[in-house]
């Protein structure tokens, strides 16, 4: 029984010492890959040539042991093209687009495990952002041509949601990785949503509305029932510049070396012999 007690004490202390103090306010930077999900995405998995880049930066405020808040800026690129489709009808349709994405907003984070017990912390994140885009074909902006006879804004609301994992190296430094989906309230990230329109007599507009010349008016170019979005996988680093060495106020803990520097482990074990 005494051995069991000693082992239990050591295990508890061991797990506690595995944790490290986490700062309260810091900055982060990261990067990874991004891909589009919408009317021109033929399959659930993206074509390898449509995988593009993304980068992000911002502020991270660790409010409690589990809750955090981020001011996040993300920039990236998404594209799609019918030339990557397997269906001959889609290849003949010949739609394609490319756009830069700029997104800025607030995200909440919830650590599934408390950061005063664990160094590796899986977390859930969600938030709300403003998103800017401008779909182009071969460098030509498509929005001014009103390819479906509809005006739309190049700003929309985005709701990024996903899962992440954070490795708290020490009080000041942490690594993170995230898998996110950015929901939007627009179906025009790709300039495709509704039906083809009749020829206008403007050769440029008619080309960008129906580049393959395959469909008469009122047939559908896309599916207006589902808005567009994008996936984002990124890794990054966080540097905390305040809050290190603070006590348990607010749910954060002291540096473990300082917290246990006066513990006589031999004396503690002798008490249970």
Residue pairs with C-beta under 8 A, 6 or more apart in sequence:
2 272
2 273
5 272
6 269
6 272
9 268
9 269
9 272
13 260
13 263
13 265
15 117
15 118
16 116
16 117
16 256
17 256
17 260
18 117
18 118
18 119
19 115
19 116
19 117
19 118
19 119
19 168
19 253
19 256
20 119
20 168
20 169
20 170
20 171
20 255
20 256
21 170
21 171
21 244
21 245
21 246
21 252
21 253
21 254
21 255
21 256
22 62
22 115
22 168
22 171
22 174
22 240
22 243
22 252
22 253
23 62
23 171
23 172
23 240
23 241
23 242
23 243
23 244
23 252
24 61
24 62
24 63
24 240
24 242
24 243
24 246
24 250
24 252
25 59
25 60
25 61
25 62
25 240
25 241
25 242
25 243
26 59
26 60
26 62
26 172
26 174
26 238
26 239
26 240
26 241
26 242
27 57
27 58
27 59
27 60
27 238
27 239
27 241
28 56
28 57
28 58
28 59
28 60
28 70
28 176
28 236
28 237
28 238
28 239
29 55
29 56
29 57
29 236
29 237
30 55
30 56
30 57
30 176
30 178
30 234
30 235
30 236
30 237
31 53
31 54
31 55
31 56
31 234
31 235
31 236
32 53
32 54
32 232
32 233
32 234
32 235
33 51
33 52
33 53
33 54
33 232
33 233
33 234
34 51
34 52
34 53
34 54
34 76
34 77
34 78
34 101
34 230
34 231
34 232
34 233
35 46
35 50
35 51
35 52
35 78
35 230
35 231
36 46
36 50
36 78
36 79
36 80
36 189
36 190
36 228
36 229
36 230
37 181
37 228
37 229
37 230
37 231
38 80
38 187
38 189
38 190
38 192
38 222
38 226
38 228
38 229
39 187
39 190
39 192
39 193
39 221
39 222
39 223
39 226
39 228
40 80
40 81
40 82
40 95
40 96
40 97
40 190
40 192
40 222
41 50
41 80
42 84
42 85
42 86
42 87
42 90
46 231
47 84
49 84
50 78
50 79
50 80
50 81
50 84
52 76
52 77
52 78
52 79
53 76
53 77
54 74
54 75
54 76
54 77
54 101
54 232
54 234
55 74
55 75
55 76
55 234
56 72
56 73
56 74
56 75
56 234
56 236
57 72
57 73
58 70
58 71
58 72
58 73
59 70
59 71
60 68
60 69
60 70
60 109
60 238
60 240
61 68
61 69
61 70
62 68
62 115
62 240
62 243
62 252
63 69
63 250
63 251
64 250
64 251
64 252
65 111
65 114
65 115
65 116
65 251
65 252
66 110
66 111
66 112
66 114
66 115
66 251
67 108
67 109
67 110
67 111
68 108
68 109
68 110
68 111
68 123
69 106
69 107
69 108
69 109
70 106
70 107
70 108
70 109
70 125
70 127
71 104
71 105
71 106
72 103
72 104
72 105
72 106
72 107
72 127
72 129
72 160
73 102
73 103
73 104
74 101
74 102
74 103
74 104
74 129
74 160
74 232
75 100
75 101
75 102
75 103
76 100
76 101
76 230
76 232
77 98
77 99
77 100
77 101
78 98
78 99
78 101
78 189
78 230
79 96
79 97
79 98
79 99
80 95
80 96
80 97
80 190
81 95
81 96
81 97
82 90
82 91
82 93
82 94
82 95
82 96
82 212
83 91
83 94
83 96
85 91
89 214
92 212
92 214
93 211
93 212
93 214
93 215
94 211
94 212
95 190
95 192
95 211
95 212
95 221
96 137
97 135
97 136
97 137
97 142
97 189
97 190
97 191
97 192
98 135
98 136
98 137
99 133
99 134
99 135
99 136
99 189
100 133
100 134
101 131
101 132
101 133
101 230
102 131
102 132
102 133
103 129
103 130
103 131
103 132
103 158
103 160
103 182
104 129
104 130
105 127
105 128
105 129
105 130
105 158
105 160
106 127
106 128
106 129
107 125
107 126
107 127
107 129
107 160
108 125
108 126
108 127
109 123
109 124
109 125
109 164
110 123
110 124
110 125
111 121
111 122
111 123
111 166
112 121
112 122
112 123
112 124
113 121
113 122
114 251
115 121
115 168
115 252
115 253
116 248
116 251
116 252
116 253
119 167
119 168
119 169
120 165
120 166
120 167
120 168
121 165
121 166
121 167
121 168
122 163
122 164
122 165
122 166
123 163
123 164
123 165
123 166
124 162
124 163
124 164
125 160
125 161
125 162
125 163
125 164
125 178
125 180
126 159
126 160
126 161
126 162
127 159
127 160
127 161
128 157
128 158
128 159
129 157
129 158
129 159
129 160
129 182
130 155
130 156
130 157
130 158
131 155
131 156
131 157
131 158
131 182
131 184
132 154
132 155
133 154
133 156
133 189
134 141
134 143
134 154
135 141
135 142
135 143
135 188
135 189
135 190
135 191
136 142
137 208
137 211
140 208
142 191
142 208
143 152
143 154
143 188
143 191
145 204
145 205
145 208
145 209
146 205
147 191
147 197
147 205
147 208
147 209
148 192
148 193
148 194
148 195
148 196
148 197
148 209
148 221
149 197
150 193
150 194
152 186
152 188
153 186
156 184
156 185
156 186
157 184
157 185
158 182
158 183
158 184
159 182
159 183
159 184
160 180
160 181
160 182
160 183
160 232
161 180
161 181
161 183
162 178
162 179
162 180
162 181
162 232
163 178
163 179
164 176
164 177
164 178
164 179
165 176
165 177
166 174
166 175
166 176
166 238
167 174
167 175
167 176
168 174
169 175
171 240
171 243
171 244
171 245
171 255
172 239
172 240
172 241
172 244
173 237
173 238
173 239
173 240
174 237
174 238
174 240
175 235
175 236
175 237
175 238
176 235
176 236
176 237
176 238
177 233
177 234
177 235
177 236
178 232
178 233
178 234
178 235
178 236
179 231
179 232
179 233
180 231
180 232
180 233
180 234
181 229
181 230
181 231
181 232
182 229
182 230
182 231
182 232
183 227
183 229
184 227
184 228
184 229
185 227
186 227
186 228
187 193
187 222
187 224
187 226
187 227
187 228
188 228
189 228
189 229
189 230
190 222
190 228
192 221
192 222
193 221
193 222
193 223
193 224
194 220
194 221
194 222
194 224
195 217
195 218
195 219
195 220
195 221
196 209
196 210
196 215
196 216
196 217
196 218
196 219
196 220
196 221
197 209
197 217
198 217
199 206
200 206
200 209
215 221
243 252
244 255
245 254
245 255
245 258
246 252
246 254
247 253
247 254
248 254
253 259
